[in-house]
Amino acid sequence: MNPEFAKPFIKATKTVLASVAALEVAAETPYVKKDNVARGDISAIIGITGDLRGTFSISFDKPTAVYVVKQMLGDAIENILQDVQDAVGEISNMISGHARVGLSEMGVKLQGSTPTVIMGDGHTIAHMSSIKPIAIPFTTQAGSFTVEFCLED
């Protein structure tokens, strides 16, 4: 997997969260993830097909997810659990879409599936690939989250 593929995911994450939640995010050093345990309490995963196949996921710790949803919805939150689940799914969809545009500019055409949201302490993310995913930790004024992607021929 080309390590340059991390750049569109980093750019997309910064762009989307600045736009929808007025968050400044800082990417830390990407690394190859060696297990399938999520790095947060709430995750969304999207299947990717096209020139390459694989998955994209984003995992938020609970306080960060709640903060992001409050930034997105203001006082319009009615059911925090459902709103967080919906928002994390939508954020993953937007980041995946923006990253796929960036990858397209690199000559890689991809499509994404509908996100699946998983919640709970210690849940796992099964990336649909025979190679290990790249994890990109992010920090914000609200807390932390991790983006993962895995793309193969």
DSSP file (Angstrom, degrees, kcal/mol; ACC not computed):
  #  RESIDUE AA STRUCTURE BP1 BP2  ACC     N-H-->O    O-->H-N    N-H-->O    O-->H-N    TCO  KAPPA ALPHA  PHI   PSI    X-CA   Y-CA   Z-CA
    1    1 A M              0   0    0      0, 0.0   151,-0.1     0, 0.0     3,-0.0   0.000 360.0 360.0 360.0 135.9    0.0    0.0    0.0
    2    2 A N    >   -     0   0    0      1,-0.2     3,-1.9   149,-0.1     4,-0.2  -0.572 360.0-149.5 -72.8 119.8    1.3    3.4   -1.0
    3    3 A P  G >  S+     0   0    0      0, 0.0     3,-1.6     0, 0.0     4,-0.3   0.741  93.9  72.1 -63.4 -21.0    2.1    5.5    2.2
    4    4 A E  G >  S+     0   0    0      1,-0.3     3,-1.3     2,-0.2    -2,-0.1   0.711  78.3  78.0 -65.0 -18.7    1.2    8.6    0.2
    5    5 A F  G <> S+     0   0    0     -3,-1.9     4,-0.9     1,-0.3    -1,-0.3   0.707  79.8  70.1 -63.9 -18.5   -2.4    7.5    0.4
    6    6 A A  H <> S+     0   0    0     -3,-1.6     4,-2.4     1,-0.2    -1,-0.3   0.842  85.1  69.4 -66.4 -31.9   -2.5    8.8    4.0
    7    7 A K  H <> S+     0   0    0     -3,-1.3     4,-2.7    -4,-0.3     5,-0.2   0.905  97.1  47.3 -58.4 -47.8   -2.3   12.5    2.7
    8    8 A P  H  > S+     0   0    0      0, 0.0     4,-2.5     0, 0.0    -1,-0.2   0.869 112.8  51.0 -63.2 -32.8   -5.8   12.6    1.2
    9    9 A F  H  X S+     0   0    0     -4,-0.9     4,-2.2     2,-0.2    -2,-0.2   0.900 111.5  47.0 -69.1 -39.8   -7.2   11.1    4.4
   10   10 A I  H  X S+     0   0    0     -4,-2.4     4,-2.3     2,-0.2     5,-0.2   0.944 115.1  45.6 -64.7 -48.4   -5.5   13.6    6.6
   11   11 A K  H  X S+     0   0    0     -4,-2.7     4,-2.5     1,-0.2    -2,-0.2   0.922 113.6  49.4 -61.8 -44.7   -6.6   16.5    4.4
   12   12 A A  H  X S+     0   0    0     -4,-2.5     4,-2.8    -5,-0.2     5,-0.3   0.904 110.2  50.9 -62.0 -41.9  -10.2   15.3    4.2
   13   13 A T  H  X S+     0   0    0     -4,-2.2     4,-2.1     1,-0.2     5,-0.3   0.928 112.6  45.5 -62.9 -46.2  -10.4   14.8    8.0
   14   14 A K  H  X S+     0   0    0     -4,-2.3     4,-1.7     2,-0.2    -2,-0.2   0.922 115.6  47.3 -62.7 -44.4   -9.1   18.3    8.7
   15   15 A T  H  X S+     0   0    0     -4,-2.5     4,-2.0    -5,-0.2    -2,-0.2   0.939 114.1  45.1 -64.1 -49.3  -11.4   19.8    6.0
   16   16 A V  H  X S+     0   0    0     -4,-2.8     4,-3.0     1,-0.2     5,-0.4   0.934 114.9  45.6 -64.9 -47.5  -14.6   18.0    7.1
   17   17 A L  H  X S+     0   0    0     -4,-2.1     6,-2.0    -5,-0.3     4,-1.4   0.830 112.8  51.1 -70.9 -29.6  -14.2   18.5   10.8
   18   18 A A  H  X S+     0   0    0     -4,-1.7     4,-0.8    -5,-0.3    -1,-0.2   0.897 116.2  43.4 -66.8 -39.0  -13.4   22.2   10.4
   19   19 A S  H  < S+     0   0    0     -4,-2.0    -2,-0.2    -5,-0.2    -3,-0.2   0.940 123.8  30.0 -73.2 -50.0  -16.4   22.6    8.2
   20   20 A V  H  < S+     0   0    0     -4,-3.0    -3,-0.2    -5,-0.2    -2,-0.1   0.738 137.4  18.7 -88.1 -22.8  -19.1   20.7   10.1
   21   21 A A  H  < S-     0   0    0     -4,-1.4    -3,-0.2    -5,-0.4    -2,-0.2   0.301  92.7-120.1-133.1   9.1  -17.9   21.1   13.7
   22   22 A A     <  +     0   0    0     -4,-0.8     2,-0.4     1,-0.2    -4,-0.3   0.869  62.2 152.5  50.9  40.8  -15.5   24.1   13.7
   23   23 A L        -     0   0    0     -6,-2.0     2,-0.6    -9,-0.1    -1,-0.2  -0.855  42.5-147.6-104.8 134.3  -12.7   21.8   15.0
   24   24 A E        -     0   0    0     -2,-0.4   117,-0.5    -3,-0.1     2,-0.4  -0.893  25.6-168.5 -92.8 124.0   -9.0   22.3   14.4
   25   25 A V  E     -A  140   0A   0     -2,-0.6     2,-0.5   115,-0.1   115,-0.2  -0.900  13.0-154.5-117.8 146.3   -7.5   18.9   14.2
   26   26 A A  E     -A  139   0A   0    113,-2.6   113,-2.2    -2,-0.4     2,-0.4  -0.976  14.1-138.8-119.7 127.7   -3.8   17.9   14.2
   27   27 A A  E     -A  138   0A   0     -2,-0.5   111,-0.2   111,-0.2     2,-0.1  -0.667  15.6-156.0 -83.4 136.3   -2.7   14.6   12.7
   28   28 A E        -     0   0    0    109,-3.2    -1,-0.0    -2,-0.4   111,-0.0  -0.336  45.9 -55.8 -95.2-173.6   -0.1   12.7   14.5
   29   29 A T        -     0   0    0     -2,-0.1    -1,-0.1   107,-0.1   106,-0.1  -0.485  57.0-126.7 -70.9 123.8    2.3   10.2   12.9
   30   30 A P        -     0   0    0      0, 0.0     2,-0.3     0, 0.0   106,-0.2  -0.326  33.0-177.5 -64.2 152.4    0.6    7.4   10.9
   31   31 A Y  E     -B  135   0A   0    104,-2.3   104,-3.3    -2,-0.0     2,-0.5  -0.971  34.3 -97.7-147.4 161.1    1.5    3.9   11.8
   32   32 A V  E     -B  134   0A   0     -2,-0.3     2,-0.4   102,-0.2   102,-0.2  -0.726  41.6-134.4 -81.5 123.9    0.7    0.3   10.7
   33   33 A K        -     0   0    0    100,-3.0    -1,-0.0    -2,-0.5   115,-0.0  -0.649  17.8-169.1 -84.5 132.9   -1.9   -1.1   13.0
   34   34 A K        +     0   0    0     -2,-0.4     2,-0.2    98,-0.1    -1,-0.1   0.487  65.4  39.1-103.7  -4.5   -1.2   -4.6   14.2
   35   35 A D  S    S-     0   0    0      2,-0.1    -2,-0.0     1,-0.0    89,-0.0  -0.741  73.3-123.6-132.1-177.6   -4.6   -5.5   15.9
   36   36 A N        +     0   0    0     -2,-0.2    89,-3.0     2,-0.1     2,-0.4   0.197  65.2 123.0-115.8  16.7   -8.3   -5.0   15.1
   37   37 A V  B     -H  124   0B   0     87,-0.2    87,-0.3     1,-0.1    -2,-0.1  -0.652  66.0-117.6 -79.6 129.4   -9.3   -3.3   18.4
   38   38 A A        -     0   0    0     85,-2.8    84,-0.2    -2,-0.4    -1,-0.1  -0.333   9.5-138.2 -64.8 147.4  -10.9    0.1   17.8
   39   39 A R  S    S+     0   0    0    107,-0.1     2,-0.3     3,-0.0    -1,-0.1   0.201  82.9  34.7 -91.5  14.7   -9.0    3.1   19.2
   40   40 A G  S    S-     0   0    0     83,-0.2    21,-0.3    80,-0.1    83,-0.3  -0.870  83.0-108.4-151.4-175.5  -12.3    4.7   20.4
   41   41 A D  S    S+     0   0    0     19,-1.8    79,-2.3    -2,-0.3     2,-0.4   0.660 103.2  41.6 -94.9 -20.8  -15.8    3.9   21.7
   42   42 A I  E    S+CD  60 119A   0     18,-2.2    18,-3.0    77,-0.2     2,-0.3  -0.989  70.8 174.1-134.6 121.6  -17.8    4.8   18.5
   43   43 A S  E     -CD  59 118A   0     75,-3.1    75,-3.1    -2,-0.4     2,-0.4  -0.921  18.5-159.8-129.2 152.0  -16.6    3.8   15.1
   44   44 A A  E     -CD  58 117A   0     14,-2.2    14,-2.0    -2,-0.3     2,-0.4  -0.991  12.6-165.1-126.3 141.2  -17.9    4.0   11.5
   45   45 A I  E     -CD  57 116A   0     71,-2.4    71,-2.2    -2,-0.4     2,-0.4  -0.979   3.1-167.0-129.5 140.7  -16.5    1.8    8.8
   46   46 A I  E     -C   56   0A   0     10,-3.0    10,-2.1    -2,-0.4     2,-0.2  -0.992  18.1-132.9-128.9 130.2  -17.0    2.1    5.0
   47   47 A G  E     -C   55   0A   0     -2,-0.4    66,-2.4    67,-0.3     2,-0.4  -0.583  22.7-153.7 -77.9 145.0  -16.2   -0.5    2.4
   48   48 A I  E     +CE  54 112A   0      6,-3.1     6,-2.3    -2,-0.2     2,-0.3  -0.974  17.5 169.9-126.1 134.7  -14.2    0.7   -0.6
   49   49 A T  E     + E   0 111A   0     62,-2.2    62,-2.9    -2,-0.4     2,-0.4  -0.842  32.6  73.2-132.8 171.8  -14.2   -0.7   -4.1
   50   50 A G  E    S- E   0 110A   0     -2,-0.3    60,-0.2    60,-0.2    -2,-0.0  -0.983 105.2  -1.0 128.2-136.4  -12.8    0.4   -7.5
   51   51 A D  S    S+     0   0    0     58,-3.0     2,-0.3    -2,-0.4    -1,-0.2   0.830 142.5  18.3 -59.4 -31.6   -9.2    0.4   -8.7
   52   52 A L  S    S-     0   0    0     57,-0.4     2,-0.3    -3,-0.1   101,-0.2  -0.841  78.7-142.6-127.9 167.3   -8.3   -0.8   -5.2
   53   53 A R  E     + F   0 152A   0     99,-2.9    99,-2.6    -2,-0.3     2,-0.3  -0.965  43.9  88.2-132.5 153.9  -10.5   -2.5   -2.5
   54   54 A G  E     -CF  48 151A   0     -6,-2.3    -6,-3.1    -2,-0.3     2,-0.3  -0.979  59.8 -71.3 162.1-148.3  -10.5   -2.2    1.2
   55   55 A T  E     -CF  47 150A   0     95,-1.8    95,-2.4    -2,-0.3     2,-0.4  -0.957  17.3-154.9-145.2 159.9  -12.0   -0.2    4.1
   56   56 A F  E     +CF  46 149A   0    -10,-2.1   -10,-3.0    -2,-0.3     2,-0.3  -0.987  21.7 175.3-130.7 140.0  -11.9    3.2    5.8
   57   57 A S  E     -CF  45 148A   0     91,-2.9    91,-2.8    -2,-0.4     2,-0.4  -0.983  18.4-160.4-143.9 159.1  -12.9    3.7    9.4
   58   58 A I  E     -CF  44 147A   0    -14,-2.0   -14,-2.2    -2,-0.3     2,-0.4  -0.996   9.8-166.8-137.3 135.9  -13.0    6.5   12.0
   59   59 A S  E     -CF  43 146A   0     87,-2.6    87,-2.4    -2,-0.4     2,-0.4  -0.987   3.2-169.9-129.0 125.2  -13.1    5.9   15.8
   60   60 A F  E     -CF  42 145A   0    -18,-3.0   -18,-2.2    -2,-0.4   -19,-1.8  -0.869  25.0-122.7-109.8 143.2  -13.9    8.5   18.3
   61   61 A D     >  -     0   0    0     83,-1.4     4,-2.4    -2,-0.4     3,-0.2  -0.531  41.0-105.1 -72.7 158.4  -13.7    8.3   22.1
   62   62 A K  H  > S+     0   0    0      1,-0.2     4,-2.6     2,-0.2     5,-0.2   0.901 116.7  49.8 -58.3 -48.9  -17.1    9.1   23.6
   63   63 A P  H  > S+     0   0    0      0, 0.0     4,-2.2     0, 0.0    -1,-0.2   0.892 112.8  48.3 -59.9 -37.5  -16.3   12.6   24.9
   64   64 A T  H  > S+     0   0    0     -3,-0.2     4,-2.6     2,-0.2    -2,-0.2   0.922 111.2  49.9 -67.4 -43.1  -14.9   13.7   21.5
   65   65 A A  H  X S+     0   0    0     -4,-2.4     4,-2.4     1,-0.2    -1,-0.2   0.922 111.9  47.9 -61.1 -44.7  -17.9   12.2   19.7
   66   66 A V  H  X S+     0   0    0     -4,-2.6     4,-2.5     2,-0.2    -1,-0.2   0.915 111.9  50.2 -63.7 -42.6  -20.4   14.0   21.9
   67   67 A Y  H  X S+     0   0    0     -4,-2.2     4,-2.3    -5,-0.2    -2,-0.2   0.932 110.5  49.4 -60.3 -46.6  -18.5   17.3   21.6
   68   68 A V  H  X S+     0   0    0     -4,-2.6     4,-2.2     1,-0.2    -2,-0.2   0.917 111.4  49.1 -60.3 -44.3  -18.4   17.0   17.8
   69   69 A V  H  X S+     0   0    0     -4,-2.4     4,-3.1     1,-0.2     5,-0.3   0.909 110.2  50.4 -64.0 -41.7  -22.2   16.3   17.7
   70   70 A K  H  X S+     0   0    0     -4,-2.5     4,-2.2     1,-0.2    -1,-0.2   0.890 110.8  49.9 -63.5 -37.5  -22.9   19.3   19.9
   71   71 A Q  H  < S+     0   0    0     -4,-2.3    -1,-0.2    -5,-0.2    -2,-0.2   0.884 115.9  43.3 -65.1 -38.0  -20.8   21.5   17.6
   72   72 A M  H  < S+     0   0    0     -4,-2.2    -2,-0.2    -5,-0.2    -1,-0.2   0.905 128.8  24.4 -73.4 -42.6  -22.7   20.1   14.6
   73   73 A L  H >< S-     0   0    0     -4,-3.1     3,-1.9     1,-0.3    -3,-0.2   0.556  83.9-161.0-105.5 -10.7  -26.2   20.3   16.0
   74   74 A G  G >< S-     0   0    0     -4,-2.2     3,-0.5    -5,-0.3    -1,-0.3  -0.429  73.4 -18.7  63.1-134.3  -26.1   22.9   18.7
   75   75 A D  G 3  S+     0   0    0      1,-0.2    -1,-0.3    -2,-0.1    -5,-0.1   0.321 115.0  96.7 -87.0   8.6  -28.9   22.6   21.1
   76   76 A A  G <   +     0   0    0     -3,-1.9     2,-0.4    -6,-0.2    -1,-0.2   0.326  49.8 126.0 -82.3   9.9  -31.0   20.5   18.7
   77   77 A I    <   +     0   0    0     -3,-0.5     3,-0.2     1,-0.2    -7,-0.0  -0.552  23.1 161.6 -73.8 124.7  -29.8   17.2   20.3
   78   78 A E  S    S+     0   0    0     -2,-0.4     2,-0.4     1,-0.2    -1,-0.2   0.763  74.2  21.3-108.6 -42.1  -32.9   15.1   21.2
   79   79 A N     >  -     0   0    0      1,-0.1     4,-3.4     2,-0.0     5,-0.3  -0.882  67.7-165.1-132.0  98.2  -31.4   11.6   21.6
   80   80 A I  H  > S+     0   0    0     -2,-0.4     4,-2.6     1,-0.2     5,-0.2   0.857  87.7  50.8 -57.7 -40.3  -27.7   11.8   22.3
   81   81 A L  H  > S+     0   0    0      2,-0.2     4,-2.1     1,-0.2    -1,-0.2   0.950 116.7  39.3 -63.3 -49.2  -27.0    8.2   21.5
   82   82 A Q  H  > S+     0   0    0      2,-0.2     4,-2.7     1,-0.2    -2,-0.2   0.897 116.0  51.8 -67.5 -40.7  -28.9    8.2   18.2
   83   83 A D  H  X S+     0   0    0     -4,-3.4     4,-2.7     2,-0.2    -2,-0.2   0.897 110.7  47.8 -64.4 -40.1  -27.5   11.6   17.3
   84   84 A V  H  X S+     0   0    0     -4,-2.6     4,-2.6    -5,-0.3     5,-0.3   0.931 112.6  49.2 -65.3 -44.7  -23.9   10.5   17.9
   85   85 A Q  H  X S+     0   0    0     -4,-2.1     4,-1.8    -5,-0.2    -2,-0.2   0.936 114.8  44.2 -60.1 -47.3  -24.4    7.4   15.9
   86   86 A D  H  X S+     0   0    0     -4,-2.7     4,-2.4     1,-0.2    -2,-0.2   0.914 114.6  49.1 -63.7 -43.9  -25.9    9.3   13.0
   87   87 A A  H  X S+     0   0    0     -4,-2.7     4,-3.0     2,-0.2     5,-0.2   0.904 109.4  50.5 -66.7 -41.9  -23.3   12.0   13.1
   88   88 A V  H  X S+     0   0    0     -4,-2.6     4,-2.3     1,-0.2    -1,-0.2   0.901 111.7  49.5 -63.8 -39.5  -20.3    9.6   13.2
   89   89 A G  H  X S+     0   0    0     -4,-1.8     4,-1.9    -5,-0.3    -2,-0.2   0.925 113.5  45.6 -62.5 -44.4  -21.7    7.8   10.2
   90   90 A E  H  X S+     0   0    0     -4,-2.4     4,-2.4     2,-0.2    -2,-0.2   0.898 111.7  51.4 -67.9 -40.4  -22.2   11.0    8.3
   91   91 A I  H  X S+     0   0    0     -4,-3.0     4,-2.8     1,-0.2     5,-0.2   0.920 109.9  50.2 -61.4 -43.3  -18.8   12.3    9.2
   92   92 A S  H  X S+     0   0    0     -4,-2.3     4,-2.6    -5,-0.2    -1,-0.2   0.900 110.1  51.0 -62.2 -39.5  -17.2    9.1    8.0
   93   93 A N  H  X S+     0   0    0     -4,-1.9     4,-2.2     2,-0.2    -1,-0.2   0.915 112.3  45.8 -63.5 -43.9  -19.1    9.4    4.8
   94   94 A M  H  X S+     0   0    0     -4,-2.4     4,-2.6     2,-0.2     5,-0.2   0.925 114.3  47.0 -67.3 -44.9  -17.9   12.9    4.2
   95   95 A I  H  X S+     0   0    0     -4,-2.8     4,-2.9     1,-0.2     5,-0.2   0.934 112.9  49.8 -63.2 -45.1  -14.3   12.2    5.0
   96   96 A S  H  X S+     0   0    0     -4,-2.6     4,-2.5    -5,-0.2    -1,-0.2   0.918 111.7  49.1 -58.7 -44.0  -14.3    9.1    2.8
   97   97 A G  H  X S+     0   0    0     -4,-2.2     4,-1.6     2,-0.2    -2,-0.2   0.927 113.1  45.3 -62.3 -46.6  -15.8   11.1    0.0
   98   98 A H  H  X S+     0   0    0     -4,-2.6     4,-1.9     1,-0.2    -2,-0.2   0.898 113.6  50.2 -64.3 -40.6  -13.3   13.9    0.3
   99   99 A A  H  X S+     0   0    0     -4,-2.9     4,-2.6     1,-0.2    -2,-0.2   0.891 107.3  54.3 -65.8 -37.9  -10.4   11.4    0.6
  100  100 A R  H  X S+     0   0    0     -4,-2.5     4,-2.1    -5,-0.2    10,-0.2   0.844 105.9  53.0 -65.8 -32.1  -11.6    9.5   -2.5
  101  101 A V  H  X S+     0   0    0     -4,-1.6     4,-1.8     2,-0.2    -1,-0.2   0.937 110.6  47.4 -64.2 -45.7  -11.5   12.8   -4.5
  102  102 A G  H  X S+     0   0    0     -4,-1.9     4,-0.6     1,-0.2    -2,-0.2   0.886 112.4  48.8 -61.9 -40.0   -7.9   13.3   -3.4
  103  103 A L  H ><>S+     0   0    0     -4,-2.6     5,-2.6     1,-0.2     3,-0.7   0.861 106.5  57.1 -68.3 -34.9   -7.1    9.7   -4.3
  104  104 A S  H ><5S+     0   0    0     -4,-2.1     3,-1.8     1,-0.3    -1,-0.2   0.888 101.7  55.6 -61.3 -38.9   -8.7   10.3   -7.7
  105  105 A E  H 3<5S+     0   0    0     -4,-1.8    -1,-0.3     1,-0.3    -2,-0.2   0.718 105.0  54.0 -65.9 -19.5   -6.4   13.2   -8.3
  106  106 A M  T <<5S-     0   0    0     -3,-0.7    -1,-0.3    -4,-0.6    -2,-0.2   0.367 130.1 -98.9 -92.1   2.7   -3.6   10.6   -7.6
  107  107 A G  T < 5S+     0   0    0     -3,-1.8     2,-0.6     1,-0.2    -3,-0.2   0.570  87.5 121.3  93.8  10.2   -5.0    8.4  -10.3
  108  108 A V      < -     0   0    0     -5,-2.6     2,-0.5    -6,-0.1    -1,-0.2  -0.929  46.1-158.9-112.5 113.0   -6.9    6.0   -8.1
  109  109 A K        +     0   0    0     -2,-0.6   -58,-3.0    -5,-0.1   -57,-0.4  -0.801  21.7 167.8 -95.1 124.8  -10.7    5.8   -8.7
  110  110 A L  E     -E   50   0A   0     -2,-0.5     2,-0.3   -60,-0.2   -60,-0.2  -0.938  24.4-154.8-136.6 156.0  -12.7    4.5   -5.8
  111  111 A Q  E     -E   49   0A   0    -62,-2.9   -62,-2.2    -2,-0.3     2,-0.3  -0.931  16.2-143.2-124.7 153.7  -16.3    4.2   -4.6
  112  112 A G  E     -E   48   0A   0     -2,-0.3   -64,-0.2   -64,-0.2     2,-0.1  -0.891   6.7-135.4-120.0 150.7  -17.5    3.9   -1.0
  113  113 A S        -     0   0    0    -66,-2.4     3,-0.1    -2,-0.3    -1,-0.0  -0.273  44.5 -73.5 -87.1 179.0  -20.4    1.9    0.6
  114  114 A T        -     0   0    0      1,-0.1   -67,-0.3    -2,-0.1    -1,-0.1  -0.565  61.1-105.1 -71.1 137.2  -22.9    3.1    3.2
  115  115 A P        -     0   0    0      0, 0.0     2,-0.5     0, 0.0   -69,-0.2  -0.317  24.4-150.1 -67.9 148.1  -21.2    3.5    6.6
  116  116 A T  E     -D   45   0A   0    -71,-2.2   -71,-2.4    -3,-0.1     2,-0.4  -0.978  13.2-147.8-112.7 130.5  -21.8    1.0    9.4
  117  117 A V  E     -D   44   0A   0     -2,-0.5     2,-0.4   -73,-0.2   -73,-0.3  -0.857  12.3-170.5-104.9 133.9  -21.5    2.4   12.9
  118  118 A I  E     -D   43   0A   0    -75,-3.1   -75,-3.1    -2,-0.4     2,-0.3  -0.972   5.0-171.8-122.8 134.2  -20.3    0.3   15.8
  119  119 A M  E     +D   42   0A   0     -2,-0.4   -77,-0.2   -77,-0.2     2,-0.1  -0.938  31.0  76.3-127.8 150.1  -20.5    1.4   19.5
  120  120 A G  S >  S-     0   0    0    -79,-2.3     3,-1.3    -2,-0.3     2,-0.1  -0.321  75.5 -66.4 131.2 151.3  -19.1    0.0   22.7
  121  121 A D  T 3  S+     0   0    0      1,-0.2   -80,-0.1    -2,-0.1    -2,-0.1  -0.421 114.4   2.8 -64.6 133.8  -15.9   -0.3   24.8
  122  122 A G  T 3  S+     0   0    0    -82,-0.2    -1,-0.2   -84,-0.2   -81,-0.1   0.675  87.3 161.0  68.6  19.0  -13.3   -2.5   23.2
  123  123 A H    <   -     0   0    0     -3,-1.3   -85,-2.8   -83,-0.3     2,-0.3  -0.249  31.2-127.3 -69.5 164.9  -15.1   -3.2   20.0
  124  124 A T  B     -H   37   0B   0    -87,-0.3     2,-0.5   -85,-0.1   -87,-0.2  -0.777   6.9-146.0-115.0 158.1  -13.2   -4.4   17.0
  125  125 A I        -     0   0    0    -89,-3.0     2,-1.0    -2,-0.3   -68,-0.0  -0.984   9.9-155.5-123.2 117.7  -12.9   -3.3   13.3
  126  126 A A        -     0   0    0     -2,-0.5     2,-0.3     2,-0.0   -90,-0.1  -0.810  11.9-153.5 -95.8 101.4  -12.5   -6.0   10.7
  127  127 A H        -     0   0    0     -2,-1.0     2,-2.1     1,-0.1   -80,-0.1  -0.583  18.5-126.2 -74.3 133.6  -10.8   -4.4    7.7
  128  128 A M  S    S+     0   0    0     -2,-0.3     2,-0.3    22,-0.1    -1,-0.1  -0.493  75.5  89.8 -82.2  73.1  -11.6   -6.2    4.5
  129  129 A S  S    S-     0   0    0     -2,-2.1    -2,-0.1   -75,-0.1   -75,-0.1  -0.988  74.2-131.6-161.9 155.5   -8.0   -6.7    3.4
  130  130 A S  S    S+     0   0    0     -2,-0.3     2,-0.3     2,-0.1    -1,-0.1   0.517  90.8  73.1 -89.4  -5.5   -5.2   -9.2    3.7
  131  131 A I  S    S-     0   0    0      1,-0.1    -2,-0.1    -3,-0.0    -4,-0.0  -0.714  93.3 -96.6-106.6 161.1   -2.8   -6.3    4.6
  132  132 A K        -     0   0    0     -2,-0.3   -98,-0.1     1,-0.1    -2,-0.1  -0.476  42.2-114.8 -75.2 141.9   -2.6   -4.3    7.8
  133  133 A P        -     0   0    0      0, 0.0  -100,-3.0     0, 0.0     2,-0.5  -0.372  18.7-121.9 -74.5 155.6   -4.4   -1.0    8.0
  134  134 A I  E     -BG  32 149A   0     15,-2.9    15,-2.1  -102,-0.2     2,-0.4  -0.858  27.5-155.8 -91.5 129.4   -2.7    2.4    8.4
  135  135 A A  E     -BG  31 148A   0   -104,-3.3  -104,-2.3    -2,-0.5    13,-0.2  -0.905   8.3-166.9-109.2 136.2   -3.9    4.2   11.5
  136  136 A I  E     - G   0 147A   0     11,-3.5    11,-2.3    -2,-0.4     2,-0.2  -0.931  11.5-151.5-123.2 106.1   -3.7    8.0   11.7
  137  137 A P  E     - G   0 146A   0      0, 0.0  -109,-3.2     0, 0.0     2,-0.3  -0.526  14.1-166.6 -74.8 143.0   -4.3    9.4   15.3
  138  138 A F  E     -AG  27 145A   0      7,-3.0     7,-1.8  -111,-0.2     2,-0.3  -0.958   6.8-158.3-127.6 148.4   -5.7   12.9   15.5
  139  139 A T  E     +AG  26 144A   0   -113,-2.2  -113,-2.6    -2,-0.3     2,-0.3  -0.940  13.9 171.3-123.1 151.2   -6.0   15.3   18.4
  140  140 A T  E >   -AG  25 143A   0      3,-2.3     3,-0.5    -2,-0.3  -115,-0.1  -0.866  52.4 -95.1-142.0 174.9   -8.4   18.2   18.8
  141  141 A Q  T 3  S+     0   0    0   -117,-0.5     3,-0.1    -2,-0.3  -116,-0.1   0.688 126.7  51.7 -66.4 -15.7   -9.4   20.6   21.6
  142  142 A A  T 3  S-     0   0    0      1,-0.3     2,-0.3   -78,-0.0    -1,-0.2   0.647 123.0 -86.5 -94.7 -17.6  -12.2   18.2   22.3
  143  143 A G  E <   - G   0 140A   0     -3,-0.5    -3,-2.3   -79,-0.1    -1,-0.3  -0.992  56.4 -50.6 143.9-153.2  -10.2   15.0   22.5
  144  144 A S  E     + G   0 139A   0     -2,-0.3   -83,-1.4    -5,-0.2     2,-0.3  -0.810  37.0 171.1-125.9 162.2   -8.8   12.3   20.2
  145  145 A F  E     -FG  60 138A   0     -7,-1.8    -7,-3.0    -2,-0.3     2,-0.4  -0.961  21.3-132.0-158.1 167.1   -9.9   10.1   17.4
  146  146 A T  E     -FG  59 137A   0    -87,-2.4   -87,-2.6    -2,-0.3     2,-0.4  -0.990   5.5-157.0-132.7 134.5   -8.3    7.7   14.9
  147  147 A V  E     -FG  58 136A   0    -11,-2.3   -11,-3.5    -2,-0.4     2,-0.4  -0.892  17.2-174.1-103.1 137.1   -8.7    7.3   11.1
  148  148 A E  E     +FG  57 135A   0    -91,-2.8   -91,-2.9    -2,-0.4     2,-0.3  -0.976   6.0 175.7-130.2 146.5   -7.8    4.0    9.6
  149  149 A F  E     -FG  56 134A   0    -15,-2.1   -15,-2.9    -2,-0.4     2,-0.3  -0.995  11.3-172.5-147.7 153.7   -7.6    2.8    6.0
  150  150 A C  E     +F   55   0A   0    -95,-2.4   -95,-1.8    -2,-0.3     2,-0.4  -0.936  11.7 173.8-146.6 116.9   -6.6   -0.3    4.2
  151  151 A L  E     +F   54   0A   0     -2,-0.3     2,-0.3   -97,-0.2   -97,-0.2  -0.993   5.1 164.0-131.5 129.7   -6.4   -0.4    0.4
  152  152 A E  E      F   53   0A   0    -99,-2.6   -99,-2.9    -2,-0.4    -2,-0.0  -0.939 360.0 360.0-140.7 164.2   -5.0   -3.2   -1.8
  153  153 A D              0   0    0     -2,-0.3   -99,-0.1  -101,-0.2    -2,-0.0   0.478 360.0 360.0 -66.8 360.0   -5.1   -4.4   -5.4
